[in-house]
Amino acid sequence: MSAPSASARPFDRAATVRAAEWAYLASVVLGWAIFVISRGEDRAWDFRNYHWYIPYAFLHGRMAIDVAVAHQATFYNPFLDIPFYWLATHTHSWIALGVLGALQGANVVPLYLIVRSVLLIEQRVLASVILSLLCMTGSLTLYLAGTTYYDNVMSVFVLSGLAIVIVNRDRLRVGSLWASALIAFAAGVLVGSAMGLKLPEAPFAVGFAAALAVLPGDAKHRATRLLGGGLGGVIGVALFAGYWFVKMAHLTGNPLFPYFNQFFHSPLALTASYRDVRFIPTHLKTELLFPLLFSIDWGVADDLPFHDIRVGLAYVLVIASLAMAVFVARPRQRIVAADAACALIAFVAVSYIAWLKIFGIYRYLSQRAPVGDPYIQVTIPPIAHTEKTMILMTGETPMGFLAPSFPSEIPIVRIDGWMIAPKDGSRLTADTKTRVAAFPGDLYVVFNPFEAARNKDALKDYGLAIVPAKCRDIVTNLGGPYAFCPLTKATPTTTNTP
């Protein structure tokens, strides 16, 4: 690869997108919306755990009422989830899904612009259409369509920032320093916004910085665009996460609560990271072969099966391409612009290394439910005195999505789960035990019948037991049923099975 020839002048790279090209992009966005609607509602673990609960909790002031309903995720930044929650509670379910699908389908726009700007071949437009559509159809990309993991919404921000850099790379290289700074700043705001809305996007922010650094240019232009991009990134993070960091620091003593508490030492939680580190490779050999390993065996990087060998193939092809660029004579006819290709490779490589070190999960998969109104359908058994009732939750089962269906005056307190356990020794648990013991009204518990033994043990530590004859089922459109049982003070003769 080498510098672009006269056939790929700067104005060719960013040539005006024609009406036919916009029509293609619009058709993909619309098609993706229809595809998402046809797939049905998201019933994945994370959705049932927190994507429905945390926007509800924030909008209804539940932070001082409920306790750890969605395990650790109770304390996640809710701003990313609010738009879909609002749409799904104020419009028809298919409208909410259609808007979400259109946003996810919008990834095709920056993908197309990147490919269109990089290719130097005669049939650049046709090739860009094919390649951008191919990038939209990965195994997990299709699985994530219509889900509220939002990785494929945040990717619109990240890819758009990257597209701005790639399309305007000549101005970043030799344009005025102000223009270079402003372009990098705008792109940085987009990438920083993605990180602010969803912290696992942080590896892409590091990769974005690498792309800015690798692009050609003198020292002044490199420094200017890195400063501009860095400032934009900080502003993007502050815009969408600054308030939540401050709020969490005030409430818990840890702006990232409960994560990295071995550094922040919030008195509410244990001195632990609370991260899921099951899939992070710990040996150099595994790190080097990781894309090949999870392409062959999904269990290396995920809980549920997926099959897509393209990541492994791309990994091999990129390495082979770099070797060819160094050791093989350069052809007269170049296929891609070298400066853009190097920036993209730097973005991918550095993002991948950062992801490998701090995350290592090749995303989670989802399940589906038929589309219906309302979006969440929960049948709650009658509760006699809602103003004098507290509901407890136990087990690891995700049940946060149930909370908005209970009367708003009822506090919902998880006493057992990923974040909190009766004997974990945390102050959060101690405060919760004190609160439950002092509550003067009726107590109920919600749990998955499969976790009946765990429920019994957790309640025992609180001096409570269920009243089996009065247990009822909570029926939903997203799973269950869940046991809903009144509680009484535990006695040696109490039977504790529903």
Secondary structure, 3 states (H helix, E strand, C coil): CCCCCHHHCHHHHCCCCCHHHHHHHHHHHHHHHHHHHHHCEECCHHHHHHHCHHHHHHHCCCCCCCECCCHHHHHCCCCCCHHHHHHHHHCCHHHHHHHHHHHHHCCHHHHHHHHHHHECCCCHHHHHHHHHHHHCCCHHHHHHCCCCCCHHHHHHHHHHHHHHHHHCHHHHHHCCHHHHHHHHHHHHHHHHHHHHHCHHHHHHHHHHHHHHHHCCCCHHHHHHHHHHHHHHHHHHHHHHHHHHHHHHHHHHCCCCCCCCHHHHCCCCCCCCCCCCCCCCCCCHHHHHHHHHHHHHCHHHCCCCCCCCCHHHHHHHHHHHHHHHHHHCCCCCCCCECHHHHHHHHHHHHHHHHHHHHHCCCCCCCCCEECCCCCCCCEECCCCCCHHHEEEEECCCCCCHHHHHHCCCCCCEEECCCCCCCCCCCCHHHHHHHHHHHHCCCEEEEEECHHHHHHHHHHHHHCCEEECHHHCEEEEECCCCCEEEEEEEECCCCCCCCC
